[in-house]
Structures are given as structure tokens and as C-alpha cells.
Amino acid sequence: MAEICWAMEEIQACLKNQSRASIQFAPRNCNLVAHSLAKIALDFKSPVVWLEDFPVQIMLLLSKFV
């Protein structure tokens, strides 16, 4: 949790210098794809990079929303 707070503080500090940027709350049910992708990301033990094909669990998730 401390890492998240640190990242949020860094983002907020960067945004202070931006006149057109803002952060807005979006309820989870308004952004189900992002919420679901974030939940999947928590299962990865190390950074994941793919260049062509998506991991199967992401393809299955996205197929539900298309």
C-alpha cells in the first residue's frame, strides 16, 4: 500500500505543473475493463511484456466486453 501512496503523491506533484490535467473518480461499475485488468495484473509475480499475442486470461476477459 505504501508503494501506491508514493506513486499517487508523485502523480499529484507532476499534475500541479499541468494546467489541463485532472484526476476524476470513476466508480468501478463505470470502468469494468480497467478494474478487471488490474485484478489480473495482481496475479503476475513479475512485469509482463508481450509484443504480439495477449495472454489467454486477458483475451478471455476482453472477449466478454466486445
All heavy atoms as TSV, in Angstrom:
chain	resi	resn	atom	element	x	y	z
A	1	MET	N	N	0.826	-1.189	0.000
A	1	MET	CA	C	0.000	0.000	0.000
A	1	MET	C	C	0.872	1.256	0.000
A	1	MET	O	O	0.507	2.248	-0.607
A	1	MET	CB	C	-0.927	-0.045	1.219
A	1	MET	CG	C	-1.936	1.042	1.213
A	1	MET	SD	S	-3.105	0.809	-0.121
A	1	MET	CE	C	-4.460	1.684	0.491
A	2	ALA	N	N	2.015	1.185	0.637
A	2	ALA	CA	C	2.904	2.349	0.686
A	2	ALA	C	C	3.396	2.723	-0.709
A	2	ALA	O	O	3.545	3.905	-1.015
A	2	ALA	CB	C	4.087	2.069	1.606
A	3	GLU	N	N	3.632	1.709	-1.552
A	3	GLU	CA	C	4.075	1.982	-2.916
A	3	GLU	C	C	3.015	2.733	-3.701
A	3	GLU	O	O	3.313	3.625	-4.478
A	3	GLU	CB	C	4.430	0.681	-3.631
A	3	GLU	CG	C	5.657	0.005	-3.081
A	3	GLU	CD	C	5.946	-1.311	-3.774
A	3	GLU	OE1	O	5.367	-1.582	-4.839
A	3	GLU	OE2	O	6.763	-2.069	-3.250
A	4	ILE	N	N	1.755	2.380	-3.487
A	4	ILE	CA	C	0.658	3.051	-4.188
A	4	ILE	C	C	0.569	4.500	-3.740
A	4	ILE	O	O	0.421	5.405	-4.558
A	4	ILE	CB	C	-0.675	2.312	-3.951
A	4	ILE	CG1	C	-0.631	0.940	-4.619
A	4	ILE	CG2	C	-1.851	3.129	-4.449
A	4	ILE	CD1	C	-1.802	0.055	-4.292
A	5	CYS	N	N	0.660	4.745	-2.437
A	5	CYS	CA	C	0.600	6.117	-1.918
A	5	CYS	C	C	1.742	6.953	-2.472
A	5	CYS	O	O	1.544	8.102	-2.853
A	5	CYS	CB	C	0.636	6.112	-0.395
A	5	CYS	SG	S	-0.862	5.442	0.341
A	6	TRP	N	N	2.935	6.356	-2.538
A	6	TRP	CA	C	4.083	7.084	-3.075
A	6	TRP	C	C	3.853	7.433	-4.536
A	6	TRP	O	O	4.108	8.554	-4.969
A	6	TRP	CB	C	5.346	6.243	-2.919
A	6	TRP	CG	C	6.554	6.898	-3.491
A	6	TRP	CD1	C	7.331	7.845	-2.898
A	6	TRP	CD2	C	7.115	6.670	-4.787
A	6	TRP	NE1	N	8.339	8.217	-3.740
A	6	TRP	CE2	C	8.238	7.519	-4.917
A	6	TRP	CE3	C	6.783	5.849	-5.853
A	6	TRP	CZ2	C	9.019	7.556	-6.065
A	6	TRP	CZ3	C	7.559	5.884	-6.986
A	6	TRP	CH2	C	8.662	6.734	-7.076
A	7	ALA	N	N	3.337	6.492	-5.313
A	7	ALA	CA	C	3.082	6.737	-6.731
A	7	ALA	C	C	2.013	7.809	-6.904
A	7	ALA	O	O	2.136	8.684	-7.770
A	7	ALA	CB	C	2.656	5.445	-7.424
A	8	MET	N	N	0.981	7.769	-6.084
A	8	MET	CA	C	-0.074	8.774	-6.189
A	8	MET	C	C	0.452	10.164	-5.845
A	8	MET	O	O	0.097	11.150	-6.493
A	8	MET	CB	C	-1.248	8.398	-5.290
A	8	MET	CG	C	-1.996	7.172	-5.790
A	8	MET	SD	S	-3.317	6.640	-4.714
A	8	MET	CE	C	-4.448	8.004	-4.862
A	9	GLU	N	N	1.288	10.249	-4.841
A	9	GLU	CA	C	1.885	11.542	-4.475
A	9	GLU	C	C	2.754	12.072	-5.613
A	9	GLU	O	O	2.745	13.268	-5.899
A	9	GLU	CB	C	2.703	11.408	-3.194
A	9	GLU	CG	C	1.848	11.206	-1.961
A	9	GLU	CD	C	2.665	10.895	-0.722
A	9	GLU	OE1	O	3.915	10.862	-0.791
A	9	GLU	OE2	O	2.047	10.668	0.327
A	10	GLU	N	N	3.494	11.188	-6.260
A	10	GLU	CA	C	4.335	11.603	-7.383
A	10	GLU	C	C	3.478	12.105	-8.549
A	10	GLU	O	O	3.783	13.126	-9.171
A	10	GLU	CB	C	5.222	10.449	-7.838
A	10	GLU	CG	C	6.197	10.837	-8.924
A	10	GLU	CD	C	7.124	9.686	-9.314
A	10	GLU	OE1	O	7.215	8.685	-8.583
A	10	GLU	OE2	O	7.748	9.807	-10.384
A	11	ILE	N	N	2.397	11.401	-8.835
A	11	ILE	CA	C	1.491	11.812	-9.909
A	11	ILE	C	C	0.871	13.162	-9.586
A	11	ILE	O	O	0.815	14.059	-10.435
A	11	ILE	CB	C	0.409	10.740	-10.138
A	11	ILE	CG1	C	1.043	9.484	-10.728
A	11	ILE	CG2	C	-0.709	11.268	-11.035
A	11	ILE	CD1	C	0.129	8.277	-10.723
A	12	GLN	N	N	0.422	13.343	-8.350
A	12	GLN	CA	C	-0.183	14.604	-7.950
A	12	GLN	C	C	0.823	15.751	-8.073
A	12	GLN	O	O	0.475	16.848	-8.508
A	12	GLN	CB	C	-0.728	14.521	-6.533
A	12	GLN	CG	C	-1.962	13.657	-6.438
A	12	GLN	CD	C	-2.403	13.417	-5.012
A	12	GLN	OE1	O	-1.625	13.518	-4.078
A	12	GLN	NE2	N	-3.676	13.081	-4.857
A	13	ALA	N	N	2.073	15.509	-7.706
A	13	ALA	CA	C	3.101	16.545	-7.820
A	13	ALA	C	C	3.330	16.921	-9.281
A	13	ALA	O	O	3.481	18.104	-9.611
A	13	ALA	CB	C	4.408	16.058	-7.183
A	14	CYS	N	N	3.336	15.944	-10.167
A	14	CYS	CA	C	3.510	16.221	-11.591
A	14	CYS	C	C	2.328	17.000	-12.150
A	14	CYS	O	O	2.493	17.875	-13.006
A	14	CYS	CB	C	3.695	14.923	-12.371
A	14	CYS	SG	S	5.259	14.094	-12.071
A	15	LEU	N	N	1.134	16.680	-11.686
A	15	LEU	CA	C	-0.061	17.341	-12.204
A	15	LEU	C	C	-0.172	18.797	-11.763
A	15	LEU	O	O	-0.849	19.583	-12.412
A	15	LEU	CB	C	-1.318	16.577	-11.783
A	15	LEU	CG	C	-1.539	15.252	-12.489
A	15	LEU	CD1	C	-2.756	14.545	-11.927
A	15	LEU	CD2	C	-1.703	15.452	-13.987
A	16	LYS	N	N	0.477	19.161	-10.678
A	16	LYS	CA	C	0.440	20.559	-10.224
A	16	LYS	C	C	0.996	21.497	-11.284
A	16	LYS	O	O	0.605	22.651	-11.361
A	16	LYS	CB	C	1.217	20.720	-8.914
A	16	LYS	CG	C	0.480	20.163	-7.732
A	16	LYS	CD	C	1.263	20.390	-6.461
A	16	LYS	CE	C	0.522	19.766	-5.287
A	16	LYS	NZ	N	1.265	19.922	-4.041
A	17	ASN	N	N	1.897	21.000	-12.118
A	17	ASN	CA	C	2.518	21.818	-13.164
A	17	ASN	C	C	1.734	21.774	-14.473
A	17	ASN	O	O	2.117	22.423	-15.437
A	17	ASN	CB	C	3.955	21.360	-13.410
A	17	ASN	CG	C	4.813	21.512	-12.179
A	17	ASN	OD1	O	4.633	22.441	-11.399
A	17	ASN	ND2	N	5.730	20.591	-11.980
A	18	GLN	N	N	0.671	21.012	-14.521
A	18	GLN	CA	C	-0.135	20.868	-15.736
A	18	GLN	C	C	-1.453	21.623	-15.566
A	18	GLN	O	O	-2.227	21.316	-14.680
A	18	GLN	CB	C	-0.431	19.396	-16.019
A	18	GLN	CG	C	0.791	18.533	-16.143
A	18	GLN	CD	C	1.597	18.867	-17.385
A	18	GLN	OE1	O	1.056	19.194	-18.420
A	18	GLN	NE2	N	2.909	18.788	-17.266
A	19	SER	N	N	-1.704	22.572	-16.425
A	19	SER	CA	C	-2.938	23.354	-16.290
A	19	SER	C	C	-4.151	22.632	-16.862
A	19	SER	O	O	-5.278	22.934	-16.490
A	19	SER	CB	C	-2.767	24.707	-16.982
A	19	SER	OG	O	-2.508	24.512	-18.362
A	20	ARG	N	N	-3.968	21.665	-17.754
A	20	ARG	CA	C	-5.101	20.998	-18.405
A	20	ARG	C	C	-5.345	19.590	-17.899
A	20	ARG	O	O	-6.233	18.914	-18.390
A	20	ARG	CB	C	-4.880	20.951	-19.913
A	20	ARG	CG	C	-4.845	22.322	-20.527
A	20	ARG	CD	C	-4.707	22.228	-21.996
A	20	ARG	NE	N	-4.586	23.566	-22.574
A	20	ARG	CZ	C	-4.455	23.808	-23.834
A	20	ARG	NH1	N	-4.408	22.826	-24.691
A	20	ARG	NH2	N	-4.365	25.038	-24.259
A	21	ALA	N	N	-4.591	19.132	-16.963
A	21	ALA	CA	C	-4.736	17.758	-16.481
A	21	ALA	C	C	-5.571	17.727	-15.207
A	21	ALA	O	O	-5.551	18.669	-14.418
A	21	ALA	CB	C	-3.363	17.157	-16.211
A	22	SER	N	N	-6.305	16.645	-15.039
A	22	SER	CA	C	-7.078	16.475	-13.817
A	22	SER	C	C	-7.278	14.985	-13.551
A	22	SER	O	O	-7.146	14.158	-14.447
A	22	SER	CB	C	-8.436	17.169	-13.922
A	22	SER	OG	O	-9.234	16.534	-14.892
A	23	ILE	N	N	-7.597	14.675	-12.322
A	23	ILE	CA	C	-7.903	13.313	-11.917
A	23	ILE	C	C	-9.347	13.302	-11.460
A	23	ILE	O	O	-9.759	14.156	-10.680
A	23	ILE	CB	C	-6.993	12.839	-10.764
A	23	ILE	CG1	C	-5.539	12.810	-11.224
A	23	ILE	CG2	C	-7.430	11.481	-10.247
A	23	ILE	CD1	C	-4.560	12.466	-10.123
A	24	GLN	N	N	-10.105	12.337	-11.967
A	24	GLN	CA	C	-11.505	12.226	-11.579
A	24	GLN	C	C	-11.812	10.807	-11.162
A	24	GLN	O	O	-11.293	9.850	-11.756
A	24	GLN	CB	C	-12.419	12.624	-12.730
A	24	GLN	CG	C	-12.282	14.077	-13.124
A	24	GLN	CD	C	-13.232	14.438	-14.257
A	24	GLN	OE1	O	-13.720	13.586	-14.967
A	24	GLN	NE2	N	-13.472	15.727	-14.406
A	25	PHE	N	N	-12.648	10.666	-10.160
A	25	PHE	CA	C	-13.079	9.358	-9.691
A	25	PHE	C	C	-14.081	8.768	-10.668
A	25	PHE	O	O	-14.966	9.463	-11.159
A	25	PHE	CB	C	-13.716	9.491	-8.308
A	25	PHE	CG	C	-14.342	8.218	-7.833
A	25	PHE	CD1	C	-13.550	7.202	-7.327
A	25	PHE	CD2	C	-15.700	8.035	-7.905
A	25	PHE	CE1	C	-14.126	6.016	-6.902
A	25	PHE	CE2	C	-16.287	6.852	-7.473
A	25	PHE	CZ	C	-15.494	5.845	-6.966
A	26	ALA	N	N	-13.912	7.499	-10.961
A	26	ALA	CA	C	-14.891	6.767	-11.770
A	26	ALA	C	C	-15.268	5.512	-10.998
A	26	ALA	O	O	-14.400	4.711	-10.649
A	26	ALA	CB	C	-14.303	6.395	-13.124
A	27	PRO	N	N	-16.546	5.331	-10.699
A	27	PRO	CA	C	-16.957	4.126	-9.975
A	27	PRO	C	C	-16.542	2.862	-10.736
A	27	PRO	O	O	-16.477	2.856	-11.957
A	27	PRO	CB	C	-18.483	4.231	-9.922
A	27	PRO	CG	C	-18.779	5.674	-10.155
A	27	PRO	CD	C	-17.675	6.194	-11.021
A	28	ARG	N	N	-16.265	1.823	-9.991
A	28	ARG	CA	C	-15.809	0.562	-10.582
A	28	ARG	C	C	-16.762	0.082	-11.674
A	28	ARG	O	O	-16.335	-0.373	-12.725
A	28	ARG	CB	C	-15.684	-0.482	-9.486
A	28	ARG	CG	C	-15.171	-1.809	-9.975
A	28	ARG	CD	C	-15.074	-2.817	-8.841
A	28	ARG	NE	N	-14.263	-2.261	-7.766
A	28	ARG	CZ	C	-14.409	-2.573	-6.492
A	28	ARG	NH1	N	-15.310	-3.437	-6.116
A	28	ARG	NH2	N	-13.628	-2.028	-5.581
A	29	ASN	N	N	-18.058	0.200	-11.450
A	29	ASN	CA	C	-19.004	-0.310	-12.445
A	29	ASN	C	C	-19.024	0.519	-13.721
A	29	ASN	O	O	-19.586	0.098	-14.719
A	29	ASN	CB	C	-20.410	-0.429	-11.855
A	29	ASN	CG	C	-20.976	0.893	-11.397
A	29	ASN	OD1	O	-20.261	1.883	-11.310
A	29	ASN	ND2	N	-22.242	0.906	-11.075
A	30	CYS	N	N	-18.398	1.691	-13.707
A	30	CYS	CA	C	-18.286	2.505	-14.920
A	30	CYS	C	C	-17.025	2.183	-15.707
A	30	CYS	O	O	-16.855	2.653	-16.825
A	30	CYS	CB	C	-18.292	3.989	-14.565
A	30	CYS	SG	S	-19.867	4.550	-13.943
A	31	ASN	N	N	-16.136	1.431	-15.110
A	31	ASN	CA	C	-14.879	1.115	-15.773
A	31	ASN	C	C	-14.492	-0.334	-15.487
A	31	ASN	O	O	-13.418	-0.616	-14.954
A	31	ASN	CB	C	-13.781	2.078	-15.319
A	31	ASN	CG	C	-12.670	2.174	-16.326
A	31	ASN	OD1	O	-12.638	1.435	-17.299
A	31	ASN	ND2	N	-11.746	3.067	-16.078
A	32	LEU	N	N	-15.373	-1.248	-15.825
A	32	LEU	CA	C	-15.168	-2.663	-15.511
A	32	LEU	C	C	-13.950	-3.262	-16.203
A	32	LEU	O	O	-13.279	-4.124	-15.639
A	32	LEU	CB	C	-16.413	-3.466	-15.875
A	32	LEU	CG	C	-17.613	-3.254	-14.959
A	32	LEU	CD1	C	-18.827	-4.012	-15.477
A	32	LEU	CD2	C	-17.295	-3.690	-13.541
A	33	VAL	N	N	-13.646	-2.810	-17.411
A	33	VAL	CA	C	-12.490	-3.368	-18.122
A	33	VAL	C	C	-11.202	-3.034	-17.370
A	33	VAL	O	O	-10.379	-3.913	-17.095
A	33	VAL	CB	C	-12.423	-2.859	-19.578
A	33	VAL	CG1	C	-11.150	-3.343	-20.251
A	33	VAL	CG2	C	-13.640	-3.322	-20.360
A	34	ALA	N	N	-11.028	-1.767	-17.000
A	34	ALA	CA	C	-9.810	-1.371	-16.274
A	34	ALA	C	C	-9.724	-2.081	-14.932
A	34	ALA	O	O	-8.650	-2.547	-14.530
A	34	ALA	CB	C	-9.783	0.138	-16.085
A	35	HIS	N	N	-10.841	-2.182	-14.220
A	35	HIS	CA	C	-10.842	-2.859	-12.926
A	35	HIS	C	C	-10.467	-4.330	-13.089
A	35	HIS	O	O	-9.647	-4.858	-12.333
A	35	HIS	CB	C	-12.220	-2.731	-12.262
A	35	HIS	CG	C	-12.329	-3.519	-10.998
A	35	HIS	ND1	N	-11.701	-3.137	-9.833
A	35	HIS	CD2	C	-12.962	-4.675	-10.726
A	35	HIS	CE1	C	-11.953	-4.033	-8.900
A	35	HIS	NE2	N	-12.721	-4.972	-9.416
A	36	SER	N	N	-11.040	-4.979	-14.076
A	36	SER	CA	C	-10.762	-6.399	-14.308
A	36	SER	C	C	-9.314	-6.630	-14.719
A	36	SER	O	O	-8.675	-7.588	-14.276
A	36	SER	CB	C	-11.704	-6.945	-15.381
A	36	SER	OG	O	-13.048	-6.813	-14.964
A	37	LEU	N	N	-8.772	-5.750	-15.564
A	37	LEU	CA	C	-7.360	-5.873	-15.958
A	37	LEU	C	C	-6.435	-5.679	-14.757
A	37	LEU	O	O	-5.428	-6.376	-14.619
A	37	LEU	CB	C	-7.025	-4.867	-17.063
A	37	LEU	CG	C	-7.595	-5.179	-18.439
A	37	LEU	CD1	C	-7.379	-3.994	-19.374
A	37	LEU	CD2	C	-6.989	-6.444	-19.009
A	38	ALA	N	N	-6.789	-4.744	-13.885
A	38	ALA	CA	C	-5.975	-4.512	-12.687
A	38	ALA	C	C	-5.983	-5.739	-11.783
A	38	ALA	O	O	-4.946	-6.104	-11.213
A	38	ALA	CB	C	-6.486	-3.286	-11.937
A	39	LYS	N	N	-7.126	-6.390	-11.646
A	39	LYS	CA	C	-7.201	-7.610	-10.836
A	39	LYS	C	C	-6.330	-8.711	-11.421
A	39	LYS	O	O	-5.643	-9.428	-10.689
A	39	LYS	CB	C	-8.647	-8.085	-10.719
A	39	LYS	CG	C	-9.456	-7.297	-9.710
A	39	LYS	CD	C	-10.845	-7.855	-9.563
A	39	LYS	CE	C	-10.792	-9.174	-8.849
A	39	LYS	NZ	N	-12.126	-9.698	-8.502
A	40	ILE	N	N	-6.337	-8.851	-12.747
A	40	ILE	CA	C	-5.482	-9.853	-13.393
A	40	ILE	C	C	-4.010	-9.517	-13.156
A	40	ILE	O	O	-3.191	-10.396	-12.879
A	40	ILE	CB	C	-5.788	-9.949	-14.901
A	40	ILE	CG1	C	-7.158	-10.592	-15.126
A	40	ILE	CG2	C	-4.706	-10.742	-15.631
A	40	ILE	CD1	C	-7.625	-10.570	-16.568
A	41	ALA	N	N	-3.670	-8.243	-13.248
A	41	ALA	CA	C	-2.272	-7.828	-13.074
A	41	ALA	C	C	-1.739	-8.187	-11.696
A	41	ALA	O	O	-0.545	-8.469	-11.539
A	41	ALA	CB	C	-2.139	-6.325	-13.308
A	42	LEU	N	N	-2.599	-8.212	-10.694
A	42	LEU	CA	C	-2.158	-8.568	-9.341
A	42	LEU	C	C	-1.663	-10.006	-9.256
A	42	LEU	O	O	-0.881	-10.344	-8.367
A	42	LEU	CB	C	-3.294	-8.350	-8.347
A	42	LEU	CG	C	-3.696	-6.896	-8.111
A	42	LEU	CD1	C	-4.936	-6.833	-7.226
A	42	LEU	CD2	C	-2.550	-6.112	-7.500
A	43	ASP	N	N	-2.092	-10.864	-10.171
A	43	ASP	CA	C	-1.665	-12.267	-10.165
A	43	ASP	C	C	-0.276	-12.474	-10.752
A	43	ASP	O	O	0.350	-13.501	-10.500
A	43	ASP	CB	C	-2.667	-13.136	-10.935
A	43	ASP	CG	C	-4.002	-13.240	-10.216
A	43	ASP	OD1	O	-4.030	-13.079	-8.985
A	43	ASP	OD2	O	-5.007	-13.497	-10.907
A	44	PHE	N	N	0.215	-11.524	-11.537
A	44	PHE	CA	C	1.544	-11.662	-12.128
A	44	PHE	C	C	2.607	-11.381	-11.071
A	44	PHE	O	O	2.517	-10.403	-10.335
A	44	PHE	CB	C	1.724	-10.708	-13.308
A	44	PHE	CG	C	0.872	-11.050	-14.505
A	44	PHE	CD1	C	-0.092	-10.173	-14.968
A	44	PHE	CD2	C	1.034	-12.254	-15.172
A	44	PHE	CE1	C	-0.884	-10.482	-16.061
A	44	PHE	CE2	C	0.245	-12.579	-16.268
A	44	PHE	CZ	C	-0.710	-11.688	-16.710
A	45	LYS	N	N	3.587	-12.235	-10.995
A	45	LYS	CA	C	4.646	-12.108	-9.984
A	45	LYS	C	C	5.783	-11.186	-10.440
A	45	LYS	O	O	6.551	-10.700	-9.638
A	45	LYS	CB	C	5.217	-13.480	-9.637
A	45	LYS	CG	C	4.184	-14.461	-9.150
A	45	LYS	CD	C	3.510	-13.986	-7.884
A	45	LYS	CE	C	2.475	-15.001	-7.444
A	45	LYS	NZ	N	1.350	-14.441	-6.764
A	46	SER	N	N	5.889	-10.959	-11.742
A	46	SER	CA	C	6.937	-10.088	-12.272
A	46	SER	C	C	6.342	-9.305	-13.448
A	46	SER	O	O	5.268	-9.648	-13.942
A	46	SER	CB	C	8.145	-10.917	-12.720
A	46	SER	OG	O	7.758	-11.838	-13.717
A	47	PRO	N	N	7.011	-8.254	-13.900
A	47	PRO	CA	C	6.488	-7.482	-15.030
A	47	PRO	C	C	6.266	-8.369	-16.251
A	47	PRO	O	O	7.026	-9.304	-16.507
A	47	PRO	CB	C	7.583	-6.453	-15.302
A	47	PRO	CG	C	8.306	-6.320	-14.005
A	47	PRO	CD	C	8.257	-7.688	-13.383
A	48	VAL	N	N	5.209	-8.074	-16.984
A	48	VAL	CA	C	4.862	-8.856	-18.166
A	48	VAL	C	C	4.856	-7.934	-19.375
A	48	VAL	O	O	4.265	-6.865	-19.346
A	48	VAL	CB	C	3.473	-9.514	-18.010
A	48	VAL	CG1	C	3.085	-10.269	-19.256
A	48	VAL	CG2	C	3.454	-10.423	-16.798
A	49	VAL	N	N	5.542	-8.370	-20.431
A	49	VAL	CA	C	5.575	-7.613	-21.682
A	49	VAL	C	C	5.246	-8.594	-22.799
A	49	VAL	O	O	5.795	-9.688	-22.840
A	49	VAL	CB	C	6.968	-6.995	-21.936
A	49	VAL	CG1	C	7.014	-6.287	-23.275
A	49	VAL	CG2	C	7.331	-6.045	-20.802
A	50	TRP	N	N	4.334	-8.218	-23.651
A	50	TRP	CA	C	4.062	-9.056	-24.808
A	50	TRP	C	C	4.091	-8.177	-26.044
A	50	TRP	O	O	3.732	-7.009	-26.002
A	50	TRP	CB	C	2.746	-9.823	-24.674
A	50	TRP	CG	C	1.532	-8.971	-24.526
A	50	TRP	CD1	C	0.776	-8.443	-25.518
A	50	TRP	CD2	C	0.932	-8.526	-23.309
A	50	TRP	NE1	N	-0.243	-7.702	-25.018
A	50	TRP	CE2	C	-0.181	-7.734	-23.657
A	50	TRP	CE3	C	1.226	-8.712	-21.961
A	50	TRP	CZ2	C	-0.996	-7.151	-22.706
A	50	TRP	CZ3	C	0.407	-8.126	-21.026
A	50	TRP	CH2	C	-0.678	-7.361	-21.401
A	51	LEU	N	N	4.548	-8.750	-27.136
A	51	LEU	CA	C	4.712	-7.989	-28.370
A	51	LEU	C	C	3.635	-8.308	-29.401
A	51	LEU	O	O	3.348	-7.485	-30.251
A	51	LEU	CB	C	6.095	-8.254	-28.964
A	51	LEU	CG	C	7.261	-7.889	-28.053
A	51	LEU	CD1	C	8.577	-8.287	-28.706
A	51	LEU	CD2	C	7.256	-6.409	-27.720
A	52	GLU	N	N	3.057	-9.481	-29.335
A	52	GLU	CA	C	2.047	-9.848	-30.327
A	52	GLU	C	C	0.793	-10.367	-29.646
A	52	GLU	O	O	-0.140	-9.626	-29.427
A	52	GLU	CB	C	2.619	-10.867	-31.314
A	52	GLU	CG	C	3.716	-10.252	-32.176
A	52	GLU	CD	C	4.278	-11.228	-33.178
A	52	GLU	OE1	O	3.630	-12.254	-33.443
A	52	GLU	OE2	O	5.363	-10.966	-33.708
A	53	ASP	N	N	0.758	-11.638	-29.296
A	53	ASP	CA	C	-0.437	-12.234	-28.721
A	53	ASP	C	C	-0.594	-11.854	-27.247
A	53	ASP	O	O	0.375	-11.837	-26.493
A	53	ASP	CB	C	-0.385	-13.757	-28.845
A	53	ASP	CG	C	-0.398	-14.198	-30.298
A	53	ASP	OD1	O	-0.981	-13.475	-31.130
A	53	ASP	OD2	O	0.174	-15.263	-30.596
A	54	PHE	N	N	-1.849	-11.561	-26.859
A	54	PHE	CA	C	-2.148	-11.257	-25.466
A	54	PHE	C	C	-2.158	-12.551	-24.659
A	54	PHE	O	O	-2.459	-13.621	-25.194
A	54	PHE	CB	C	-3.545	-10.630	-25.359
A	54	PHE	CG	C	-3.636	-9.250	-25.925
A	54	PHE	CD1	C	-3.843	-9.041	-27.274
A	54	PHE	CD2	C	-3.534	-8.158	-25.093
A	54	PHE	CE1	C	-3.950	-7.770	-27.792
A	54	PHE	CE2	C	-3.644	-6.876	-25.598
A	54	PHE	CZ	C	-3.848	-6.681	-26.951
A	55	PRO	N	N	-1.897	-12.465	-23.351
A	55	PRO	CA	C	-2.071	-13.648	-22.502
A	55	PRO	C	C	-3.524	-14.126	-22.569
A	55	PRO	O	O	-4.452	-13.329	-22.736
A	55	PRO	CB	C	-1.726	-13.145	-21.101
A	55	PRO	CG	C	-0.820	-11.965	-21.352
A	55	PRO	CD	C	-1.330	-11.343	-22.610
A	56	VAL	N	N	-3.730	-15.412	-22.430
A	56	VAL	CA	C	-5.058	-16.019	-22.580
A	56	VAL	C	C	-6.080	-15.375	-21.646
A	56	VAL	O	O	-7.199	-15.060	-22.066
A	56	VAL	CB	C	-4.979	-17.543	-22.332
A	56	VAL	CG1	C	-6.359	-18.158	-22.310
A	56	VAL	CG2	C	-4.112	-18.198	-23.371
A	57	GLN	N	N	-5.723	-15.160	-20.380
A	57	GLN	CA	C	-6.702	-14.614	-19.440
A	57	GLN	C	C	-7.148	-13.210	-19.837
A	57	GLN	O	O	-8.292	-12.820	-19.596
A	57	GLN	CB	C	-6.206	-14.659	-17.994
A	57	GLN	CG	C	-4.985	-13.832	-17.697
A	57	GLN	CD	C	-3.687	-14.590	-17.793
A	57	GLN	OE1	O	-3.480	-15.329	-18.745
A	57	GLN	NE2	N	-2.820	-14.417	-16.831
A	58	ILE	N	N	-6.294	-12.449	-20.490
A	58	ILE	CA	C	-6.683	-11.110	-20.950
A	58	ILE	C	C	-7.585	-11.207	-22.167
A	58	ILE	O	O	-8.583	-10.490	-22.286
A	58	ILE	CB	C	-5.443	-10.242	-21.218
A	58	ILE	CG1	C	-4.737	-9.970	-19.885
A	58	ILE	CG2	C	-5.826	-8.939	-21.922
A	58	ILE	CD1	C	-3.454	-9.210	-19.990
A	59	MET	N	N	-7.273	-12.122	-23.072
A	59	MET	CA	C	-8.135	-12.329	-24.251
A	59	MET	C	C	-9.537	-12.759	-23.819
A	59	MET	O	O	-10.535	-12.273	-24.338
A	59	MET	CB	C	-7.533	-13.381	-25.182
A	59	MET	CG	C	-6.282	-12.901	-25.891
A	59	MET	SD	S	-6.580	-11.528	-27.005
A	59	MET	CE	C	-7.473	-12.352	-28.293
A	60	LEU	N	N	-9.626	-13.665	-22.836
A	60	LEU	CA	C	-10.929	-14.113	-22.346
A	60	LEU	C	C	-11.694	-12.968	-21.705
A	60	LEU	O	O	-12.907	-12.811	-21.922
A	60	LEU	CB	C	-10.752	-15.259	-21.350
A	60	LEU	CG	C	-10.239	-16.569	-21.919
A	60	LEU	CD1	C	-9.937	-17.555	-20.794
A	60	LEU	CD2	C	-11.245	-17.154	-22.889
A	61	LEU	N	N	-11.008	-12.161	-20.925
A	61	LEU	CA	C	-11.650	-11.008	-20.293
A	61	LEU	C	C	-12.188	-10.029	-21.328
A	61	LEU	O	O	-13.357	-9.631	-21.284
A	61	LEU	CB	C	-10.663	-10.291	-19.365
A	61	LEU	CG	C	-11.138	-8.934	-18.852
A	61	LEU	CD1	C	-12.248	-9.113	-17.832
A	61	LEU	CD2	C	-9.999	-8.133	-18.301
A	62	LEU	N	N	-11.347	-9.646	-22.290
A	62	LEU	CA	C	-11.753	-8.662	-23.272
A	62	LEU	C	C	-12.877	-9.174	-24.163
A	62	LEU	O	O	-13.723	-8.386	-24.603
A	62	LEU	CB	C	-10.548	-8.229	-24.110
A	62	LEU	CG	C	-9.461	-7.487	-23.345
A	62	LEU	CD1	C	-8.287	-7.168	-24.251
A	62	LEU	CD2	C	-9.998	-6.216	-22.709
A	63	SER	N	N	-12.924	-10.482	-24.393
A	63	SER	CA	C	-13.997	-11.028	-25.232
A	63	SER	C	C	-15.363	-10.860	-24.564
A	63	SER	O	O	-16.385	-10.814	-25.244
A	63	SER	CB	C	-13.733	-12.488	-25.548
A	63	SER	OG	O	-13.842	-13.281	-24.405
A	64	LYS	N	N	-15.402	-10.724	-23.245
A	64	LYS	CA	C	-16.668	-10.510	-22.542
A	64	LYS	C	C	-17.240	-9.113	-22.776
A	64	LYS	O	O	-18.433	-8.906	-22.636
A	64	LYS	CB	C	-16.475	-10.707	-21.030
A	64	LYS	CG	C	-16.130	-12.100	-20.621
A	64	LYS	CD	C	-15.910	-12.164	-19.136
A	64	LYS	CE	C	-15.419	-13.511	-18.678
A	64	LYS	NZ	N	-15.150	-13.534	-17.234
A	65	PHE	N	N	-16.365	-8.153	-23.099
A	65	PHE	CA	C	-16.778	-6.763	-23.218
A	65	PHE	C	C	-16.971	-6.303	-24.654
A	65	PHE	O	O	-17.339	-5.173	-24.911
A	65	PHE	CB	C	-15.776	-5.846	-22.508
A	65	PHE	CG	C	-15.745	-6.057	-21.025
A	65	PHE	CD1	C	-14.753	-6.827	-20.438
A	65	PHE	CD2	C	-16.726	-5.516	-20.205
A	65	PHE	CE1	C	-14.725	-7.026	-19.068
A	65	PHE	CE2	C	-16.714	-5.712	-18.851
A	65	PHE	CZ	C	-15.710	-6.467	-18.273
A	66	VAL	N	N	-16.680	-7.174	-25.608
A	66	VAL	CA	C	-16.794	-6.777	-27.022
A	66	VAL	C	C	-18.087	-7.280	-27.601
A	66	VAL	O	O	-18.689	-8.187	-27.252
A	66	VAL	CB	C	-15.594	-7.322	-27.829
A	66	VAL	CG1	C	-15.733	-6.987	-29.288
A	66	VAL	CG2	C	-14.321	-6.777	-27.263
